[in-house]
Amino acid sequence: MGTQASIDIKLAVQIDLIAIIKNLSCDLWRFDVEESISYLSIGDKDYDWKFKPKSEVKFFLDTIETKLKNSEIVGVSIYNLNINSGFLFHYYPQSNSIMLLLNIRRLKINDTRFTNFSAYLTEVFKIIPDYQISNIICEDV
């Protein structure tokens, strides 16, 4: 049985999720993993991930804006080129929190089964400053 790893982030302030996602495409972060964008569609309640070609970025950003207006969970697959790993990013508007499911080339501490959370958090702090975060829970199950 494999390890499931996640990072739960409770935000201290409202963030501009659209600005963060737009900035991701200009940095070492990518939401177009393997030539497509993986996201949760409008009205999704079952975590039924959809895929669009990376050329449809405008549709993807419009979907996120609509989901935020509707207070729906926003989900997108994100990959970081700096650490060569990624995760499923979930934003929960009702609780103003983020959950990262570390399932794309999960980084481990040496040859153990344990996740190298420090590598992920170092990269996350580049897009979400620590003063905007009230607490973080890292979990390996």
C-alpha positions in Angstrom: 0.0 0.0 0.0 1.4 3.4 -1.0 1.8 6.5 1.2 -0.7 9.3 0.9 0.8 12.6 1.7 -0.9 16.0 2.1 -0.3 19.5 3.3 -3.3 21.4 4.8 -2.9 25.2 4.9 -5.3 27.4 6.8 -5.0 31.0 5.5 -5.0 34.0 7.8 -6.3 36.3 5.0 -8.2 36.1 1.8 -5.9 35.4 -1.1 -6.3 36.4 -4.8 -6.4 32.9 -6.2 -6.7 34.0 -9.8 -3.6 36.2 -9.4 -1.7 33.3 -7.8 -2.6 30.9 -10.6 -1.7 33.4 -13.3 1.7 33.9 -11.6 2.2 30.2 -11.5 2.4 30.1 -15.3 5.2 32.7 -15.3 7.3 31.0 -12.7 8.7 27.5 -12.1 5.2 26.3 -11.5 3.0 24.8 -14.2 -0.7 23.8 -14.2 -0.4 22.3 -17.7 1.0 19.0 -16.6 1.7 16.6 -19.5 0.3 19.0 -22.1 -3.1 19.3 -20.4 -4.7 21.1 -17.6 -6.4 19.0 -15.0 -9.1 20.7 -13.0 -12.4 20.4 -11.1 -15.3 21.6 -13.3 -18.1 24.0 -12.4 -20.7 22.2 -10.2 -18.4 19.3 -9.4 -19.2 17.6 -6.1 -17.5 14.3 -6.6 -13.9 15.3 -7.4 -14.3 14.2 -11.0 -11.2 15.7 -12.6 -11.5 17.0 -16.1 -8.8 17.6 -18.7 -8.4 20.4 -21.2 -5.5 21.0 -23.7 -3.1 23.6 -22.3 -4.1 25.9 -25.2 -7.5 26.4 -23.3 -6.0 28.4 -20.5 -8.7 31.2 -20.8 -11.5 28.6 -20.4 -9.7 27.2 -17.3 -9.2 30.7 -15.7 -12.9 31.5 -16.5 -13.9 28.3 -14.8 -11.9 29.1 -11.7 -13.5 32.6 -11.5 -17.0 31.1 -11.8 -16.2 28.5 -9.1 -15.0 31.2 -6.8 -18.1 33.3 -7.3 -20.2 30.2 -6.5 -18.0 29.4 -3.4 -17.2 26.0 -5.0 -14.0 24.1 -4.3 -11.3 24.9 -6.8 -9.0 22.1 -7.9 -6.1 22.1 -10.2 -3.1 19.9 -10.8 0.2 21.8 -10.3 3.8 20.9 -11.1 6.9 22.6 -9.9 9.9 22.5 -12.3 12.3 23.4 -9.5 11.7 20.3 -7.4 10.4 18.2 -10.3 7.3 17.2 -8.4 3.7 18.3 -8.1 0.3 17.9 -6.4 -3.4 18.3 -6.7 -4.2 21.8 -5.3 -7.6 22.2 -3.7 -8.9 25.6 -2.5 -11.8 25.5 -0.1 -13.5 29.0 -0.1 -15.8 28.3 2.8 -13.0 27.6 5.2 -10.4 29.8 3.4 -8.0 26.8 3.3 -5.8 24.9 0.9 -5.1 21.2 0.7 -2.2 19.9 -1.4 -2.4 16.2 -2.2 1.2 15.3 -3.0 0.7 12.6 -5.6 2.8 13.7 -8.6 6.4 12.3 -8.2 6.2 12.7 -4.4 9.5 13.7 -2.9 10.8 11.5 -0.2 13.4 11.9 2.5 16.4 9.8 1.2 15.3 6.2 0.7 12.5 6.3 3.2 8.7 6.2 2.7 8.4 9.6 4.4 7.6 12.8 2.4 10.1 15.7 2.2 7.5 18.3 3.2 10.2 20.9 3.6 10.9 20.9 -0.2 7.2 21.5 -0.9 6.8 24.2 1.7 9.9 26.1 0.5 8.2 26.4 -2.9 4.8 27.2 -1.6 6.1 30.1 0.5 7.4 31.6 -2.8 3.7 32.1 -3.9 1.9 32.4 -0.6 3.9 34.4 2.0 4.1 33.0 5.5 2.3 36.0 7.0 -0.8 35.0 5.0 -0.9 31.5 6.7 -2.3 30.8 10.1 -1.3 27.1 10.4 0.0 24.2 8.4 -0.5 20.5 8.9 1.7 18.0 7.0 0.6 14.4 7.0 1.9 11.0 5.7 -0.6 8.2 5.9 
